[in-house]
Amino acid sequence: MTPPVRVWRLRKNHTWIDAQIRDCVESDQVELQFFYDGTLVVARRWPSREAALTHAGDQLRDLQRAGWNAHW
């Protein structure tokens, strides 16, 4: 796998959530990973970067509605 690239980071009450994407070199898929305070909590492979980024955007909007703020 290639090194991950941060898609977005959110903060709320002194904690943070990161979404990262990385290419899977053994296949044509990409892996979307979510971290909570640096701990990997969810990782899922997607058939395309576009599909993974669409899902990451959906999660971003849901978390922002719940009070999380964008932070880089």
Secondary structure by P-SEA (a helix, b strand, c coil): ccbbbbcccccccccbbbbbbbbcccccbbbbbbbccccccbbbbbccaaaaaaaaaaaaaaaaaacccccc
